[in-house]
Amino acid sequence: MASEFTHLDPLGRARMVDVTAKESTHRRAVARCRVMMQPDTSSAIASGAISKGDVLAVARIAGIQAAKQTSNLLPLCHPLLVGSVFVNFRIEDDHVDIEAQVDTVDRTGVEMEALTACGIAALTIYDMCKSIDRSMTIGDLALWEKAGGRSGTFRREAADGDDFGL
């Protein structure tokens, strides 16, 4: 039974999947999440009134750094040559939407890098705003798109009102 799992060897021990025989191809992944907050908090972010500084600029850098460090955070994740990382935001009345896109030319996908970038950007927003709003929540972290590799393209279908508008 253990051999059915790609991250376990026949004896059930953890292992990194061997990708050395795979072709390097262009791969892209897009992840999104949402930070829910009080309207005063989103207004303060939009107007630059958070005492710690430019929240979205810092969150963008944090997301980019996180994508590059994903294999150091997730034990069985391959280190990749990350070609590009884009982290974008949309401020609404009671939340901030985050989208991270990661591209590479490598032997394995960048889904974990996109998800990590998105999550760390969200945590950075929380960290920078917690002094005025400890009720913030982070949610809806999901892979929205992936392209490249053997499994091809995946696109999440948006439910009504769930398009993030990014």
C-alpha positions in Angstrom: 0.0 0.0 0.0 2.8 2.5 0.9 4.2 2.2 -2.7 1.0 3.9 -4.0 2.1 7.2 -2.4 4.7 9.1 -4.4 6.4 10.5 -1.3 6.8 7.1 0.4 9.3 4.4 -0.6 8.2 0.7 -0.6 8.9 0.5 3.1 6.7 3.5 3.9 9.6 5.9 4.6 9.4 9.5 3.4 11.3 10.3 0.2 11.6 13.0 -2.3 10.1 12.1 -5.7 12.8 11.5 -8.3 12.3 14.0 -11.2 15.7 13.7 -12.8 14.3 11.9 -15.9 11.6 14.5 -16.5 12.0 17.2 -19.2 12.3 20.8 -18.1 9.3 22.7 -19.4 7.6 26.0 -18.8 5.3 25.8 -15.8 3.0 28.4 -14.3 0.8 28.4 -11.2 -1.7 31.0 -9.9 -3.0 30.9 -6.3 -5.4 33.2 -4.5 -6.5 33.9 -1.0 -8.4 36.6 1.0 -7.7 38.5 4.2 -11.0 39.5 5.8 -10.9 42.6 8.0 -12.9 45.5 9.4 -13.7 48.2 6.9 -11.6 50.7 8.8 -8.6 48.4 8.4 -8.9 48.1 4.6 -9.4 51.9 4.4 -6.2 52.4 6.4 -4.3 50.1 4.1 -5.6 51.9 1.0 -4.8 55.3 2.4 -1.3 54.3 3.7 -2.3 55.0 7.3 -0.9 51.8 8.8 1.9 52.8 11.3 4.2 50.0 10.2 4.4 51.3 6.6 3.3 50.4 3.2 1.4 47.1 3.9 1.0 45.9 0.3 4.6 46.8 -0.7 5.9 44.7 2.2 3.4 41.9 1.6 4.5 41.8 -2.1 8.2 41.4 -1.1 7.3 38.8 1.5 5.3 36.8 -1.1 8.1 36.9 -3.6 10.7 35.8 -0.9 8.4 33.0 0.2 8.0 31.6 -3.3 11.8 31.5 -3.6 12.1 29.7 -0.2 9.3 27.2 -0.5 11.6 24.1 -0.6 13.1 25.2 2.7 9.7 25.4 4.3 8.0 22.2 2.9 10.2 19.1 3.6 9.6 17.1 0.4 9.3 20.0 -2.0 11.9 20.3 -4.8 14.1 23.4 -5.0 13.3 25.1 -8.2 14.8 27.9 -10.3 11.9 30.4 -9.9 11.8 32.5 -13.1 9.2 35.1 -12.0 6.8 35.8 -9.2 4.0 38.3 -9.4 2.0 39.2 -6.2 -1.1 41.4 -6.8 -3.7 42.8 -4.4 -7.3 44.2 -4.7 -8.6 46.2 -1.7 -12.3 45.9 -1.0 -14.5 47.3 1.7 -13.9 44.4 4.2 -11.1 42.4 2.7 -7.9 42.3 0.6 -7.7 39.7 -2.2 -4.3 38.4 -3.0 -3.1 36.6 -6.2 0.3 35.1 -6.7 1.6 33.9 -10.0 4.9 31.9 -10.3 6.6 30.8 -13.5 9.6 28.5 -14.1 11.3 26.3 -16.6 12.0 23.2 -14.6 11.1 19.5 -14.1 8.3 20.0 -11.6 5.5 22.5 -11.1 5.3 25.6 -9.0 1.9 25.1 -7.4 3.4 25.1 -3.9 5.5 28.2 -4.6 2.3 30.1 -5.7 0.4 28.9 -2.7 3.2 29.8 -0.3 3.7 33.2 -1.8 0.0 33.9 -1.4 -0.2 32.6 2.2 2.9 34.5 3.3 1.7 37.7 1.7 -1.6 37.3 3.6 0.2 36.6 6.9 2.3 39.8 6.3 -0.9 41.8 5.9 -2.1 40.4 9.2 1.2 41.1 10.9 1.3 44.7 9.8 -2.3 45.4 10.7 -2.9 43.4 13.8 -2.4 46.4 16.1 -5.6 47.9 14.8 -7.6 44.7 13.9 -7.0 41.4 15.6 -10.2 40.1 14.2 -8.8 39.6 10.7 -9.0 36.1 9.2 -7.2 34.6 6.3 -9.1 32.2 4.1 -9.9 30.8 0.7 -6.3 29.9 -0.1 -6.5 27.8 -3.3 -4.8 26.9 -6.5 -6.6 28.7 -9.3 -4.6 27.7 -12.3 -1.6 25.6 -13.3 -0.1 25.0 -16.7 2.7 22.9 -18.0 4.1 19.5 -17.2 2.6 16.0 -17.8 -0.7 16.7 -16.2 -1.4 19.7 -18.4 -3.6 22.7 -17.5 -5.9 23.1 -14.6 -8.3 26.0 -14.0 -10.6 26.4 -11.1 -14.1 27.4 -12.0 -15.2 30.5 -10.1 -18.4 30.2 -8.1 -20.7 33.3 -8.3 -19.0 36.1 -6.5 -15.9 34.1 -6.1 -13.8 35.5 -8.9 -11.6 37.7 -6.7 -11.7 40.2 -9.5 -8.0 40.0 -10.1 
